[in-house]
Protein backbone atom coordinates (compact mmCIF):
# COMPACT_ATOMS: atom_id res chain seq x y z
CA UNK A 1 0.00 0.00 0.00
CA UNK A 2 2.87 2.41 0.76
CA UNK A 3 4.32 1.87 -2.75
CA UNK A 4 0.88 2.53 -4.20
CA UNK A 5 0.58 5.87 -2.37
CA UNK A 6 4.22 6.63 -3.17
CA UNK A 7 3.47 6.39 -6.91
CA UNK A 8 0.26 8.43 -6.63
CA UNK A 9 2.13 11.19 -4.76
CA UNK A 10 5.08 11.07 -7.17
CA UNK A 11 2.77 11.50 -10.17
CA UNK A 12 1.01 14.43 -8.45
CA UNK A 13 4.36 16.10 -7.70
CA UNK A 14 5.67 15.49 -11.21
CA UNK A 15 4.05 15.36 -14.64
CA UNK A 16 1.14 13.06 -13.83
CA UNK A 17 0.67 9.44 -14.83
CA UNK A 18 -1.42 6.29 -14.60
CA UNK A 19 -1.49 3.45 -12.09
CA UNK A 20 -3.24 0.32 -13.28
CA UNK A 21 -4.64 -2.05 -10.66
CA UNK A 22 -4.75 -5.59 -12.02
CA UNK A 23 -1.59 -5.61 -14.17
CA UNK A 24 1.78 -6.71 -12.83
CA UNK A 25 4.44 -4.01 -13.31
CA UNK A 26 7.44 -6.18 -14.10
CA UNK A 27 5.88 -8.64 -16.54
CA UNK A 28 2.82 -6.79 -17.83
CA UNK A 29 0.71 -9.85 -17.02
CA UNK A 30 -2.99 -9.00 -16.74
CA UNK A 31 -4.52 -10.53 -13.60
CA UNK A 32 -7.50 -8.24 -13.22
CA UNK A 33 -9.12 -7.42 -9.89
CA UNK A 34 -10.77 -10.82 -9.49
CA UNK A 35 -14.22 -11.06 -7.98
CA UNK A 36 -14.02 -7.69 -6.23
CA UNK A 37 -16.63 -5.13 -7.14
CA UNK A 38 -14.84 -2.57 -9.32
CA UNK A 39 -17.10 0.17 -7.96
CA UNK A 40 -16.40 -0.64 -4.30
CA UNK A 41 -12.66 -0.98 -5.00
CA UNK A 42 -12.67 2.33 -6.85
CA UNK A 43 -14.40 4.02 -3.90
CA UNK A 44 -11.95 2.42 -1.44
CA UNK A 45 -8.95 3.64 -3.45
CA UNK A 46 -10.38 7.18 -3.71
CA UNK A 47 -11.02 7.27 0.04
CA UNK A 48 -7.58 5.89 0.88
CA UNK A 49 -5.78 8.44 -1.31
CA UNK A 50 -7.95 11.29 -0.07
CA UNK A 51 -7.52 10.34 3.61
CA UNK A 52 -3.76 9.66 3.49
CA UNK A 53 -2.44 12.43 1.25
CA UNK A 54 -2.21 16.16 1.73
CA UNK A 55 -3.04 18.41 -0.03
CA UNK A 56 -5.96 16.28 -1.16
CA UNK A 57 -5.38 14.31 -4.36
CA UNK A 58 -8.41 13.55 -6.52
CA UNK A 59 -7.66 10.55 -8.74
CA UNK A 60 -9.78 9.85 -11.80
CA UNK A 61 -10.51 6.11 -11.71
CA UNK A 62 -11.97 4.25 -14.67
CA UNK A 63 -12.98 0.61 -15.07
CA UNK A 64 -11.59 -1.11 -18.16
CA UNK A 65 -11.50 -4.60 -19.59
CA UNK A 66 -8.19 -5.96 -20.86
CA UNK A 67 -7.86 -9.56 -22.06
CA UNK A 68 -11.39 -10.17 -20.73
CA UNK A 69 -10.32 -9.14 -17.21
CA UNK A 70 -11.44 -6.09 -15.28
CA UNK A 71 -8.74 -3.58 -14.27
CA UNK A 72 -8.85 -0.13 -12.71
CA UNK A 73 -6.96 2.71 -14.35
CA UNK A 74 -6.09 5.49 -11.91
CA UNK A 75 -5.24 8.67 -13.77
CA UNK A 76 -3.28 11.26 -11.79
CA UNK A 77 -2.87 14.76 -13.16
CA UNK A 78 0.05 17.01 -12.18
CA UNK A 79 -0.98 18.69 -8.94
CA UNK A 80 -1.44 22.43 -8.62
CA UNK A 81 -0.76 22.63 -4.87
CA UNK A 82 2.61 20.92 -4.57
CA UNK A 83 4.21 19.35 -2.64
CA UNK A 84 1.93 16.37 -2.03
CA UNK A 85 2.86 13.92 0.71
CA UNK A 86 1.51 11.45 3.30
CA UNK A 87 -0.11 13.63 5.96
CA UNK A 88 0.85 11.49 8.98
CA UNK A 89 4.51 11.16 7.96
CA UNK A 90 5.42 14.69 6.81
CA UNK A 91 6.69 16.16 3.58
CA UNK A 92 10.39 15.81 4.38
CA UNK A 93 10.16 12.00 4.08
CA UNK A 94 7.09 11.34 1.92
CA UNK A 95 7.10 13.97 -0.84
CA UNK A 96 7.97 11.72 -3.77
CA UNK A 97 8.83 12.57 -7.39
CA UNK A 98 9.16 10.49 -10.57
CA UNK A 99 12.64 9.87 -11.95
CA UNK A 100 13.00 7.59 -14.99
CA UNK A 101 9.99 5.43 -14.19
CA UNK A 102 10.65 5.19 -10.45
CA UNK A 103 9.24 7.04 -7.45
CA UNK A 104 11.93 8.61 -5.27
CA UNK A 105 11.90 10.91 -2.24
CA UNK A 106 12.38 14.56 -3.15
CA UNK A 107 15.64 15.96 -1.80
CA UNK A 108 15.69 19.29 0.07
CA UNK A 109 16.33 21.32 -3.10
CA UNK A 110 13.54 19.61 -5.04
CA UNK A 111 11.19 19.95 -2.08
CA UNK A 112 11.82 23.72 -2.04
CA UNK A 113 11.19 23.82 -5.80
CA UNK A 114 7.89 21.93 -5.33
CA UNK A 115 6.86 24.39 -2.61
CA UNK A 116 7.54 27.32 -4.94
CA UNK A 117 5.62 25.62 -7.77
CA UNK A 118 2.70 25.12 -5.37
CA UNK A 119 2.71 28.90 -4.83
CA UNK A 120 3.04 29.47 -8.59
CA UNK A 121 6.55 30.92 -8.18
CA UNK A 122 9.65 29.92 -10.14
CA UNK A 123 13.29 30.28 -9.14
CA UNK A 124 14.05 32.61 -12.04
CA UNK A 125 11.43 35.10 -10.84
CA UNK A 126 12.95 35.42 -7.36
CA UNK A 127 15.08 38.38 -6.45
CA UNK A 128 18.29 37.91 -4.54
CA UNK A 129 17.44 37.94 -0.84
CA UNK A 130 18.66 41.04 0.97
CA UNK A 131 19.33 42.99 -2.20
CA UNK A 132 17.30 46.02 -3.19
CA UNK A 133 16.16 46.34 -6.78
CA UNK A 134 15.92 49.76 -8.37
CA UNK A 135 13.63 49.38 -11.40
CA UNK A 136 14.71 52.64 -13.08
CA UNK A 137 18.40 51.85 -12.63
CA UNK A 138 17.84 48.35 -13.99
CA UNK A 139 16.08 49.68 -17.10
CA UNK A 140 18.86 52.20 -17.71
CA UNK A 141 21.49 49.46 -17.36
CA UNK A 142 19.69 47.36 -19.97
CA UNK A 143 19.44 50.31 -22.38
CA UNK A 144 23.20 50.86 -22.25
CA UNK A 145 23.92 47.27 -23.25
C-alpha positions, 0 to 999 in steps of 0.5 A: 500500500505504501508503494501505491501511495508513493506512486500516486504522490510522485505522479502528483508532484511530477508530470502526472501518470497512470497506475493500473490495478490488475496488471503486474508491473514487471511482466505486464501480465494481466490478472484483473481485480478478481471477484471484487466489485470494481465500484467498491474498489474504486471508492476504497482507493479514492477514500484511501488516497484522499484520507492519506495524502495532503493536499488532497489528491483527486484521482480519476478512476476508470474501469476497463476490460483488458484480455477479458479481465477487469482492471482499474486505471487510476489517472493522476494529473500534475498537482497544482498545490505541490508538494503532495505527501503522506499527511501522517509522515510529513513532507520531508520523508514522503514527498515523492517525485518520478525519476525515470519510471521510479518514485523517489523521495524529493531531496531538500532542493527539489522539495523547495522547488515543489513548494515554490511551484505550489505557490506558482513561483519559479526560481528565475522570478525570485530576487536575490534575498537582501538585495534592493532592486531599483527598477529605473536603474535596472532599465537604464542598465539594460538600455546601455547594453 
